[in-house]
Amino acid sequence: MKHNFVFSNVLLLLVLGLSMWGCENNEQVEKMEGMVFIPGGVLNMGGDNEQASDDEFPKHKIKVEGFYMDETEVTNREFAEFVKATGYITVAERALDWELLKKDLPPGTPKPPDSLMQPGALVFQSTEQPVPLNDPSRWWRWTIGASWKHPQGPDSDINDKMEHPVVQISWEDAEAYAEWAGKRLPTEAEWEWAARGGSDGQIYPWGNGNVNQVGHQYANFWQGLFPYENTEKDGYMTTAPVKSFPPNGYGLYDMAGNVWEWCADWYDANYYKREEATSDGTDGPNSSFNPVNPYAPAKVMRGGSFLCNDEYCSGYRNSRRMQSSPDTGLNHTGFRCAKDL
């Protein structure tokens, strides 16, 4: 396994007792149930190939301390345990407050009719024919009654999907779960470092062969012509049970595809160009800058989902960045947690 360490950092890790060589003798590191220890090092963060977007450049180095990360995305079973223990109500299940909602919309946006101002979330619906790929409204529908319990709408359920990743989760919901579990959301730098699995410059968690070369055996993604034809070669139209595909070099599952995963950081499209992006820390920007929707502050999502393919977003690349407002739930968005040493 190739690791992205420079010599000075190896010495530092040895002194701190956090290097991979020390992990084998550290029982605390080995026995964090359901989590994997990710050794620290120096991340060469940012885009690796011509598919990378402008917000993935320039590549820059950032030090990452060792930490734990959930080996899988949080499942419906795990989230149900949290809800049972706390009585938590997710954002998608709460009554809508127009005074709060309009703050994230362009000035003058008219209030929707009361018939639509009911609890719900966004649900993907395939189109009947090709459509412009720069207009997500063609395939996303506001669906009253959609929530983590009913990810496709009120007529759906999760009874046979308890080992699938929980979806229709807002950033606020993910934060609440992480706090209850004694964990936290990973920073964007931690997430990318973990996804790379110990190999520098690797485009995908499995290596450098793209999905058209390696086929469907490494991740759950869209096979076919997005957003109207999915051949389901991987066996799944939507989510797959966690651990359905091979782990990466650190033993983490579904770091590519299945569902997008919330990170702790605010999304700033220009952050990599700022001096503070190369500082010794992984906390990310203090505020959001989202040119797609400048009125709505956004949090980072990583990893791609069952809707990603090369023709649309190539979201399963290690460096791919995505964003959404913290109160948004979608049926391809979930999360996993991290934990400090």
Buried (B, 14 or more C-beta within 10 A) or exposed (E): EEBBBEEEBBEBBEEEBBBBEBBEEEEEBEEBEEBBBBBBBBBBBBBBBEBBBEBBEEBBEBBBBBBBBBBBBBBBBBBBBBBEEEEBEBBBBEEBEEEEBBEBBEEEEEEEEEEEBEBBBBBBBBEEEEBEEEEEEBBBBEBEBBBBBBBBBEEBEBEEBBBBBBBBBBBBBBBBBBEBBEBBBBBBBBBBBBBBBBBBEBBBBBBEEBBEEBEBEBBBBBBBBBBBBBEEEBEBEBBBBBEBBEBBBBEBBBBBBBBBBBBBBBBBBEBBEEEEBBEEBBEBBEEBBBEEBEEBBBBBBBBBBBBBBBEBBBBBBBBBBBBBBBBBBBBBBBBBBBBEB
